[in-house]
């Protein structure tokens, strides 16, 4: 007997996922994972906080960015929810009226956890490259590392891997510096 034909997940499928799960549609497949654990949440919140004033508000930094936690982004048939994303205001002059974004961000950050690391690296990282996201940071609160990537000719180029308390001054946010250990609980 033939297997039934599978269908791509729809936004309605995503909306049926019960809280507190986070749901995404990646290459037609519905992916879910639990809400972030405390170390993950601390790293994400601290990084967003370090970037928001200098880049979002222009306080002690150049400004010119929207920096947002867990935005829902619709890119072609994909629905992604990075831990943090940033758009240059020259590309996105105003926030959308919808609950999601339809423009790929200029920068994303995924905070890795045991539940998400494989998906973040093997599915979402290539998807971000396909969609033209210029920069991606992967933060691992358990290993206490930050990997910074830049998109070059459609492929990710590893710019740096920082650990523990090393100073962070990396594109696209190299106008400021902060200590990496500010992200660790």
Secondary structure, 3 states (H helix, E strand, C coil): CCCCCCCCCCHHHHHCCCCCCEEEEECCEEEEECCCCHHHHHHHHHHHHHHHHHHHHCCCCCCCEEEEECCCEEECCEEECCCEEEEECCCCCCCCCCCCECCCCCEEEEEECCCCHHHHHHHHHHHHHHCCCCEEEEEECCCCEEEEEEEECCEEEEEEEEECCCEECCCCCCCCCEEHHHHCC
